[in-house]
Amino acid sequence: MKKLFFIAGLVLLFAACSNESENMVNNAQMEEATAPVMVHVNGFSVAQEDFPVTRAAQDVTDYTGVKAVTLAFYSGSTEVYKHEQVRGALEEGETLGEFECSLPMGSYTMVVIARGQGDGDVFTLTSPTEAAYTSDHSRETFAYTQAVNTDWAGETHLTF
């Protein structure tokens, strides 16, 4: 009878170990999985309440006041991805306001900053809620944030 309890105990022990290993492998695969994300910055609309003038949304590529576009994704306050495009200094094949990247599966805050840029300007984006010009001048600046979820469904396309 003692042998039967001993063998049953060993079988349960081995079963528990194999489930743990399987879960560890599945969790590791989930952590390494990424999803492709494509972002197209269509345009920012401008409304100024103190002035009677409003302007319809205009595509970033057409509005010459936008000299740089920064795209960033944050998980909480941790920066996961950031890329800046500067008009006139785009990499081959890049279009101002169009981005492609891969992100780990999860939930993020996407931040897009479109801004003017002059010689000597220093602009920093440090969190989903904090950005600053740390040089002598600030420029016309547009900001947009959106919650984004990446999943197994395939590519995530974002246009605004």
N, C-alpha and C positions, 0 to 999 in steps of 0.2 A: 504494500500500500504506500509506503514511504517513497518507493521508486516511482510510482505513478504520479504522486504529487510533485516530486523533483522534476520529472520529465515534463509535466504540464507547466511548471514554473519556467523551465528553460524555453519551451515553445513560446510562451507569452513574452519572455524577455527578448527573444530573437525577433518576434513579430513587432514589438515596440521599436526595436533598433532599426528595422528595415523601413518602417513608416517614417521615422525621423529623418533617415537619409534621403528618402524620396521627397519629403517636404523641403529639406535643405536644397536639393537640386532644383525643385520647382521654384522656390523663392529666389535662388541665384539667377535662374533664367529670367524671371520677371524683373529683377533689378537691372539686368543688362539690356533688356529689350528697349528699343527706341522706336519712335514714330516720326515719319517725315512731316514737316510743317512748312506750308507755303503761305507767305503773307504778301498781300498787295495793298499798298497805301494808295487809296483812290483819291482822297482829298479831304481837306478839313474845311468846315464851314465856319464863317466868322460872323459873329453878331456882337455889336457893341451897344450896350444900352444907353450910355451917356450921349451917344451920337445918333442921329436919325439914319445913319447909313448901315445897311447890312449887305453882305455879299454872298452869293451862292457858293456852294462847294466847288473847288477847282482842283483838278488833278495836280499832284505834287510835281510831276514832270513839266507841267505847263507854267507853274507859278515860279517866276524867277527869284522871288524873295526867299524861297527855300533853297539853301545851299548845302544842307546836311540833314540826313535822316538817320536816327538811331533807333534800333529795335532791340529790346531786351525782354527776357523772360525771367521771372522770379518765382521761386518756391518759398513762400513766406517772405522773409527779408534776404534770402540767399540768392545771389545772381547765378542763374544756370546757363544763360547764353546772352551775349551782347555783340552786336555788329553795327558799325557806323559806315554809312555811305556818304561820300562828299561829291557834290556835283563837280564835274571836271576832273575827278581823280578816281573814277569808277574802275574796278577791275574788268578785264575783258569778259564780255557776256553779261555784265551787270546792267540793270536798269534801275534808275533812282526810284526808290519806293517799293521794289520787289525783292523779297528775301526768300531763301530756302535754307532750312536747317533740319537737324534731327534732334529730338528731345526724348529723354527717358519718359516712359509712361507715367502719367500723373496729372496733377492740377497745378496751374500756373497763373500768374498775373502777367499779361503781356503789356508792355509799355512802349509806345512809339512817340518819339520826339522829332518834329520837323522844325528846322530853325534856320535863321540867317547865320552867316558866318563871315567875319572880317579878319584881316591880318592880326595875329596876336590873340585872337579869342581863345579862351580856355573854358570849355563846357564839360561838366561832370554829371553823370547820372549815377547815383549811389544806392538807390532803393526804388521801389515802386512809387514812393511818395516824395522823394527828395532828389532835386536836381539843382544845379547852380552854375552861373557864370562866375568864374573866379578871376576873371581879367577885368580890365577897365570898363568894358562896355557889355551891355546885354543887347540882344537882338530880338526881332520878331520871332516868337516861339509858339508852336502849336503842340499840344500834348493830348494823347489818347491812351486810355487803359481799358483792358477787357479781360475777363476770366476766360481761361482756355483749358480744356481737358483733352489730353491725348489718350488714345486707347487702341485696341487691336483692330478697329474698324478700317484702318488704312490711313491714307493721307489726310491731314487736317488742312483745309484751305480757309484762309481768313481774308476777307476783303471788307474794307470800310471806307 
